[in-house]
Amino acid sequence: MGLDITVMIADAAWLEGVPPSERLPLLRGAWYDDETGFWGWDATPAAEGDWLWPQGPNGVCFGVYEFRNTCGSFKAHFWAGERWESARDHVDSQLRAELDTLLLGLIWNGLDGEAEHVDFGFFSDDGPGFYGVLLARAPDNVRKLAGTWERVRPRLDGVEQAFTEHAALSHGWVHDFRAFKALLEEWGYVLTEAARRGWCVVGLSE
């Protein structure tokens, strides 16, 4: 079994109504609520490429985005970062810098393998916080990443040649440029919706 990820956007004002150490329990409690959350997740029709919203009052607090063709696995996201690492030296420097910023902010561990994807103090007063939190970006950083995406989006096809020549494989996760682009477009969709609402973005592993 590999690492999973559930990507959510959540109302920052709702989470900020409690101390940082109580925010993750609040979010998980709403997620797993027997009556209004996603406790019956397996019974919920998969809406790949779209949002799932809980029932009842929690429906105005958070939503879950279901990525296409990932089966909830983090592997696609991890390998997108690895493929980028193979292609990036062959991409225009300005586009490379923007994509570095975007991917470092979301899923790529960086050249030194030490990128941090959790905003300090988001779920804890004294550090990144809880086990199982893969991503936590507060609204200000969500807006910055969404802005980066908007600059990258119209130029993304400029990565195709470098990706095809230096990162593409015959099989596996995110093995060609089409899959890489599609995954980034989904992240862009998540960031754009969260930024529009002034919400945060959270990725949890259960």
Phi and psi restraints in degrees (value plus and minus 20) as a CYANA .aco file:
   2 GLY   PHI    -123.9   -83.9
   2 GLY   PSI    -199.5  -159.5
   3 LEU   PHI     -91.6   -51.6
   3 LEU   PSI     115.3   155.3
   4 ASP   PHI    -123.8   -83.8
   4 ASP   PSI     146.9   186.9
   5 ILE   PHI    -167.4  -127.4
   5 ILE   PSI     115.1   155.1
   6 THR   PHI    -136.2   -96.2
   6 THR   PSI     100.6   140.6
   7 VAL   PHI    -119.9   -79.9
   7 VAL   PSI     106.0   146.0
   8 MET   PHI    -146.1  -106.1
   8 MET   PSI     135.1   175.1
   9 ILE   PHI    -134.7   -94.7
   9 ILE   PSI     124.2   164.2
  10 ALA   PHI    -162.4  -122.4
  10 ALA   PSI     129.0   169.0
  11 ASP   PHI     -87.4   -47.4
  11 ASP   PSI      92.9   132.9
  12 ALA   PHI     -83.4   -43.4
  12 ALA   PSI     -55.7   -15.7
  13 ALA   PHI     -83.5   -43.5
  13 ALA   PSI     -57.2   -17.2
  14 TRP   PHI     -83.2   -43.2
  14 TRP   PSI     -67.5   -27.5
  15 LEU   PHI     -88.8   -48.8
  15 LEU   PSI     -57.5   -17.5
  16 GLU   PHI     -94.6   -54.6
  16 GLU   PSI     -23.1    16.9
  17 GLY   PHI     -94.6   -54.6
  17 GLY   PSI     -28.1    11.9
  18 VAL   PHI    -147.4  -107.4
  18 VAL   PSI     141.9   181.9
  19 PRO   PHI     -80.0   -40.0
  19 PRO   PSI     135.5   175.5
  20 PRO   PHI     -71.6   -31.6
  20 PRO   PSI     -59.9   -19.9
  21 SER   PHI     -89.2   -49.2
  21 SER   PSI     -34.0     6.0
  22 GLU   PHI    -121.5   -81.5
  22 GLU   PSI     -24.1    15.9
  23 ARG   PHI     -91.3   -51.3
  23 ARG   PSI     -64.1   -24.1
  24 LEU   PHI     -85.3   -45.3
  24 LEU   PSI     -64.8   -24.8
  25 PRO   PHI     -78.2   -38.2
  25 PRO   PSI     -56.5   -16.5
  26 LEU   PHI     -83.0   -43.0
  26 LEU   PSI     -66.0   -26.0
  27 LEU   PHI     -86.4   -46.4
  27 LEU   PSI     -65.5   -25.5
  28 ARG   PHI     -86.5   -46.5
  28 ARG   PSI     -56.6   -16.6
  29 GLY   PHI     -82.1   -42.1
  29 GLY   PSI     -61.1   -21.1
  30 ALA   PHI     -88.9   -48.9
  30 ALA   PSI     -58.3   -18.3
  31 TRP   PHI     -82.4   -42.4
  31 TRP   PSI     -62.5   -22.5
  32 TYR   PHI    -116.6   -76.6
  32 TYR   PSI     -12.8    27.2
  33 ASP   PHI     -74.4   -34.4
  33 ASP   PSI     109.9   149.9
  34 ASP   PHI     -78.7   -38.7
  34 ASP   PSI     -55.7   -15.7
  35 GLU   PHI    -119.8   -79.8
  35 GLU   PSI     -54.4   -14.4
  36 THR   PHI    -141.0  -101.0
  36 THR   PSI     -26.3    13.7
  37 GLY   PHI    -115.8   -75.8
  37 GLY   PSI    -169.8  -129.8
  38 PHE   PHI    -132.7   -92.7
  38 PHE   PSI      13.1    53.1
  39 TRP   PHI     -78.2   -38.2
  39 TRP   PSI     -58.0   -18.0
  40 GLY   PHI    -108.2   -68.2
  40 GLY   PSI      24.6    64.6
  41 TRP   PHI     -73.5   -33.5
  41 TRP   PSI     -62.5   -22.5
  42 ASP   PHI     -84.4   -44.4
  42 ASP   PSI     -44.9    -4.9
  43 ALA   PHI    -106.6   -66.6
  43 ALA   PSI     -29.8    10.2
  44 THR   PHI    -104.8   -64.8
  44 THR   PSI     104.8   144.8
  45 PRO   PHI     -77.7   -37.7
  45 PRO   PSI     110.9   150.9
  46 ALA   PHI     -86.7   -46.7
  46 ALA   PSI     106.9   146.9
  47 ALA   PHI    -132.7   -92.7
  47 ALA   PSI      50.1    90.1
  48 GLU   PHI     -80.3   -40.3
  48 GLU   PSI     115.3   155.3
  49 GLY   PHI      57.8    97.8
  49 GLY   PSI       0.1    40.1
  50 ASP   PHI    -170.9  -130.9
  50 ASP   PSI     159.8   199.8
  51 TRP   PHI    -115.2   -75.2
  51 TRP   PSI     126.9   166.9
  52 LEU   PHI    -134.1   -94.1
  52 LEU   PSI     108.4   148.4
  53 TRP   PHI    -135.4   -95.4
  53 TRP   PSI     113.9   153.9
  54 PRO   PHI     -87.4   -47.4
  54 PRO   PSI     143.6   183.6
  55 GLN   PHI    -103.5   -63.5
  55 GLN   PSI     145.0   185.0
  56 GLY   PHI      50.3    90.3
  56 GLY   PSI    -178.9  -138.9
  57 PRO   PHI     -83.1   -43.1
  57 PRO   PSI     -46.1    -6.1
  58 ASN   PHI     -88.5   -48.5
  58 ASN   PSI     -35.8     4.2
  59 GLY   PHI     -83.9   -43.9
  59 GLY   PSI     -39.7     0.3
  60 VAL   PHI    -116.8   -76.8
  60 VAL   PSI     -16.6    23.4
  61 CYS   PHI    -126.8   -86.8
  61 CYS   PSI     -52.7   -12.7
  62 PHE   PHI    -179.8  -139.8
  62 PHE   PSI     140.8   180.8
  63 GLY   PHI    -162.5  -122.5
  63 GLY   PSI     135.1   175.1
  64 VAL   PHI    -131.5   -91.5
  64 VAL   PSI     112.0   152.0
  65 TYR   PHI    -118.7   -78.7
  65 TYR   PSI     110.1   150.1
  66 GLU   PHI    -121.6   -81.6
  66 GLU   PSI      85.4   125.4
  67 PHE   PHI     -87.8   -47.8
  67 PHE   PSI     126.2   166.2
  68 ARG   PHI     -94.5   -54.5
  68 ARG   PSI     124.5   164.5
  69 ASN   PHI      37.4    77.4
  69 ASN   PSI       8.5    48.5
  70 THR   PHI    -139.4   -99.4
  70 THR   PSI     -36.1     3.9
  71 CYS   PHI      34.9    74.9
  71 CYS   PSI       8.7    48.7
  72 GLY   PHI      56.7    96.7
  72 GLY   PSI     -13.8    26.2
  73 SER   PHI    -103.9   -63.9
  73 SER   PSI     127.0   167.0
  74 PHE   PHI     -99.6   -59.6
  74 PHE   PSI     -31.3     8.7
  75 LYS   PHI     -77.6   -37.6
  75 LYS   PSI     -61.5   -21.5
  76 ALA   PHI     -80.2   -40.2
  76 ALA   PSI     -61.0   -21.0
  77 HIS   PHI     -89.8   -49.8
  77 HIS   PSI     -62.7   -22.7
  78 PHE   PHI     -79.8   -39.8
  78 PHE   PSI     -67.0   -27.0
  79 TRP   PHI     -91.9   -51.9
  79 TRP   PSI     -46.3    -6.3
  80 ALA   PHI     -80.3   -40.3
  80 ALA   PSI     -61.9   -21.9
  81 GLY   PHI     -84.2   -44.2
  81 GLY   PSI     -61.7   -21.7
  82 GLU   PHI     -85.3   -45.3
  82 GLU   PSI     -62.1   -22.1
  83 ARG   PHI     -83.9   -43.9
  83 ARG   PSI     -60.0   -20.0
  84 TRP   PHI     -81.3   -41.3
  84 TRP   PSI     -60.1   -20.1
  85 GLU   PHI     -80.2   -40.2
  85 GLU   PSI     -54.1   -14.1
  86 SER   PHI     -95.0   -55.0
  86 SER   PSI     -49.0    -9.0
  87 ALA   PHI    -117.3   -77.3
  87 ALA   PSI     -42.5    -2.5
  88 ARG   PHI     -82.3   -42.3
  88 ARG   PSI     -53.9   -13.9
  89 ASP   PHI     -86.0   -46.0
  89 ASP   PSI     -32.7     7.3
  90 HIS   PHI    -129.7   -89.7
  90 HIS   PSI      -4.6    35.4
  91 VAL   PHI    -129.6   -89.6
  91 VAL   PSI     126.7   166.7
  92 ASP   PHI     -64.2   -24.2
  92 ASP   PSI     116.9   156.9
  93 SER   PHI     -81.5   -41.5
  93 SER   PSI     -58.8   -18.8
  94 GLN   PHI     -87.9   -47.9
  94 GLN   PSI     -65.0   -25.0
  95 LEU   PHI     -84.7   -44.7
  95 LEU   PSI     -59.4   -19.4
  96 ARG   PHI     -79.4   -39.4
  96 ARG   PSI     -64.2   -24.2
  97 ALA   PHI     -83.4   -43.4
  97 ALA   PSI     -60.7   -20.7
  98 GLU   PHI     -87.3   -47.3
  98 GLU   PSI     -63.0   -23.0
  99 LEU   PHI     -88.9   -48.9
  99 LEU   PSI     -55.9   -15.9
 100 ASP   PHI     -75.8   -35.8
 100 ASP   PSI     -68.4   -28.4
 101 THR   PHI     -80.3   -40.3
 101 THR   PSI     -65.9   -25.9
 102 LEU   PHI     -83.1   -43.1
 102 LEU   PSI     -70.6   -30.6
 103 LEU   PHI     -92.8   -52.8
 103 LEU   PSI     -55.1   -15.1
 104 LEU   PHI     -83.5   -43.5
 104 LEU   PSI     -50.6   -10.6
 105 GLY   PHI     -97.0   -57.0
 105 GLY   PSI     -33.9     6.1
 106 LEU   PHI    -141.6  -101.6
 106 LEU   PSI     -80.3   -40.3
 107 ILE   PHI    -157.9  -117.9
 107 ILE   PSI     -36.0     4.0
 108 TRP   PHI    -110.7   -70.7
 108 TRP   PSI     116.2   156.2
 109 ASN   PHI    -100.7   -60.7
 109 ASN   PSI     -28.2    11.8
 110 GLY   PHI      64.6   104.6
 110 GLY   PSI     150.0   190.0
 111 LEU   PHI     -84.8   -44.8
 111 LEU   PSI     -48.9    -8.9
 112 ASP   PHI    -114.8   -74.8
 112 ASP   PSI     -21.1    18.9
 113 GLY   PHI      52.3    92.3
 113 GLY   PSI      -4.1    35.9
 114 GLU   PHI    -141.9  -101.9
 114 GLU   PSI      -1.5    38.5
 115 ALA   PHI     -83.1   -43.1
 115 ALA   PSI     120.9   160.9
 116 GLU   PHI    -127.7   -87.7
 116 GLU   PSI     105.7   145.7
 117 HIS   PHI    -125.2   -85.2
 117 HIS   PSI     -10.8    29.2
 118 VAL   PHI    -138.8   -98.8
 118 VAL   PSI     102.7   142.7
 119 ASP   PHI     -84.6   -44.6
 119 ASP   PSI     111.4   151.4
 120 PHE   PHI     -77.5   -37.5
 120 PHE   PSI     110.2   150.2
 121 GLY   PHI      63.8   103.8
 121 GLY   PSI     -18.5    21.5
 122 PHE   PHI     -86.9   -46.9
 122 PHE   PSI     -68.6   -28.6
 123 PHE   PHI    -134.7   -94.7
 123 PHE   PSI     -17.3    22.7
 124 SER   PHI    -174.0  -134.0
 124 SER   PSI     126.6   166.6
 125 ASP   PHI     -93.2   -53.2
 125 ASP   PSI     -40.3    -0.3
 126 ASP   PHI    -146.3  -106.3
 126 ASP   PSI       0.1    40.1
 127 GLY   PHI     143.5   183.5
 127 GLY   PSI    -190.8  -150.8
 128 PRO   PHI     -77.2   -37.2
 128 PRO   PSI     -58.0   -18.0
 129 GLY   PHI      95.5   135.5
 129 GLY   PSI    -149.1  -109.1
 130 PHE   PHI    -110.5   -70.5
 130 PHE   PSI     131.9   171.9
 131 TYR   PHI     -80.1   -40.1
 131 TYR   PSI     121.1   161.1
 132 GLY   PHI      73.4   113.4
 132 GLY   PSI     -26.6    13.4
 133 VAL   PHI    -111.2   -71.2
 133 VAL   PSI      90.4   130.4
 134 LEU   PHI    -113.3   -73.3
 134 LEU   PSI     -45.6    -5.6
 135 LEU   PHI    -173.2  -133.2
 135 LEU   PSI     114.0   154.0
 136 ALA   PHI    -173.7  -133.7
 136 ALA   PSI      87.0   127.0
 137 ARG   PHI    -140.2  -100.2
 137 ARG   PSI     103.6   143.6
 138 ALA   PHI     -91.6   -51.6
 138 ALA   PSI     143.0   183.0
 139 PRO   PHI     -72.2   -32.2
 139 PRO   PSI     -60.2   -20.2
 140 ASP   PHI     -80.9   -40.9
 140 ASP   PSI     -64.1   -24.1
 141 ASN   PHI     -93.5   -53.5
 141 ASN   PSI     -50.8   -10.8
 142 VAL   PHI     -81.4   -41.4
 142 VAL   PSI     -64.4   -24.4
 143 ARG   PHI     -82.4   -42.4
 143 ARG   PSI     -60.3   -20.3
 144 LYS   PHI     -84.5   -44.5
 144 LYS   PSI     -63.8   -23.8
 145 LEU   PHI     -87.6   -47.6
 145 LEU   PSI     -57.5   -17.5
 146 ALA   PHI     -83.7   -43.7
 146 ALA   PSI     -58.7   -18.7
 147 GLY   PHI     -84.1   -44.1
 147 GLY   PSI     -60.2   -20.2
 148 THR   PHI     -81.9   -41.9
 148 THR   PSI     -63.5   -23.5
 149 TRP   PHI     -79.4   -39.4
 149 TRP   PSI     -62.5   -22.5
 150 GLU   PHI     -83.2   -43.2
 150 GLU   PSI     -51.1   -11.1
 151 ARG   PHI     -96.6   -56.6
 151 ARG   PSI     -53.9   -13.9
 152 VAL   PHI     -96.8   -56.8
 152 VAL   PSI     -59.2   -19.2
 153 ARG   PHI     -69.8   -29.8
 153 ARG   PSI     -71.5   -31.5
 154 PRO   PHI     -92.5   -52.5
 154 PRO   PSI     -30.5     9.5
 155 ARG   PHI    -129.6   -89.6
 155 ARG   PSI     -16.5    23.5
 156 LEU   PHI     -82.5   -42.5
 156 LEU   PSI     -52.6   -12.6
 157 ASP   PHI     -83.4   -43.4
 157 ASP   PSI     -35.8     4.2
 158 GLY   PHI     -87.9   -47.9
 158 GLY   PSI     -29.6    10.4
 159 VAL   PHI    -110.3   -70.3
 159 VAL   PSI     -35.0     5.0
 160 GLU   PHI     -77.7   -37.7
 160 GLU   PSI     -68.3   -28.3
 161 GLN   PHI     -82.7   -42.7
 161 GLN   PSI     -66.4   -26.4
 162 ALA   PHI     -83.6   -43.6
 162 ALA   PSI     -60.0   -20.0
 163 PHE   PHI     -85.0   -45.0
 163 PHE   PSI     -66.5   -26.5
 164 THR   PHI     -83.1   -43.1
 164 THR   PSI     -58.2   -18.2
 165 GLU   PHI    -100.5   -60.5
 165 GLU   PSI     -48.9    -8.9
 166 HIS   PHI    -143.9  -103.9
 166 HIS   PSI     -31.0     9.0
 167 ALA   PHI    -149.0  -109.0
 167 ALA   PSI     -39.9     0.1
 168 ALA   PHI     -90.6   -50.6
 168 ALA   PSI     126.2   166.2
 169 LEU   PHI    -149.1  -109.1
 169 LEU   PSI     150.7   190.7
 170 SER   PHI     -99.7   -59.7
 170 SER   PSI     -37.0     3.0
 171 HIS   PHI    -180.7  -140.7
 171 HIS   PSI     157.5   197.5
 172 GLY   PHI      82.8   122.8
 172 GLY   PSI    -198.7  -158.7
 173 TRP   PHI     -90.6   -50.6
 173 TRP   PSI     113.7   153.7
 174 VAL   PHI      27.0    67.0
 174 VAL   PSI      34.9    74.9
 175 HIS   PHI    -104.9   -64.9
 175 HIS   PSI     -32.6     7.4
 176 ASP   PHI    -156.8  -116.8
 176 ASP   PSI     151.5   191.5
 177 PHE   PHI     -83.4   -43.4
 177 PHE   PSI     -56.3   -16.3
 178 ARG   PHI     -77.6   -37.6
 178 ARG   PSI     -64.4   -24.4
 179 ALA   PHI     -89.2   -49.2
 179 ALA   PSI     -58.4   -18.4
 180 PHE   PHI     -82.1   -42.1
 180 PHE   PSI     -68.4   -28.4
 181 LYS   PHI     -82.1   -42.1
 181 LYS   PSI     -63.4   -23.4
 182 ALA   PHI     -81.4   -41.4
 182 ALA   PSI     -61.7   -21.7
 183 LEU   PHI     -86.1   -46.1
 183 LEU   PSI     -62.5   -22.5
 184 LEU   PHI     -84.2   -44.2
 184 LEU   PSI     -57.4   -17.4
 185 GLU   PHI     -83.2   -43.2
 185 GLU   PSI     -55.4   -15.4
 186 GLU   PHI     -88.5   -48.5
 186 GLU   PSI     -61.3   -21.3
 187 TRP   PHI     -82.0   -42.0
 187 TRP   PSI     -58.6   -18.6
 188 GLY   PHI     -82.0   -42.0
 188 GLY   PSI     -58.6   -18.6
 189 TYR   PHI     -82.6   -42.6
 189 TYR   PSI     -64.0   -24.0
 190 VAL   PHI     -82.6   -42.6
 190 VAL   PSI     -69.0   -29.0
 191 LEU   PHI     -81.7   -41.7
 191 LEU   PSI     -61.9   -21.9
 192 THR   PHI     -83.7   -43.7
 192 THR   PSI     -63.7   -23.7
 193 GLU   PHI     -87.7   -47.7
 193 GLU   PSI     -62.2   -22.2
 194 ALA   PHI     -83.7   -43.7
 194 ALA   PSI     -63.4   -23.4
 195 ALA   PHI     -84.3   -44.3
 195 ALA   PSI     -58.5   -18.5
 196 ARG   PHI     -80.4   -40.4
 196 ARG   PSI     -56.6   -16.6
 197 ARG   PHI    -107.4   -67.4
 197 ARG   PSI     -33.4     6.6
 198 GLY   PHI      53.3    93.3
 198 GLY   PSI      10.3    50.3
 199 TRP   PHI    -120.7   -80.7
 199 TRP   PSI     154.1   194.1
 200 CYS   PHI    -119.2   -79.2
 200 CYS   PSI     147.7   187.7
 201 VAL   PHI    -140.8  -100.8
 201 VAL   PSI     112.3   152.3
 202 VAL   PHI    -152.4  -112.4
 202 VAL   PSI     116.4   156.4
 203 GLY   PHI    -141.4  -101.4
 203 GLY   PSI     100.1   140.1
 204 LEU   PHI    -136.6   -96.6
 204 LEU   PSI     123.7   163.7
 205 SER   PHI    -130.8   -90.8
 205 SER   PSI     110.6   150.6
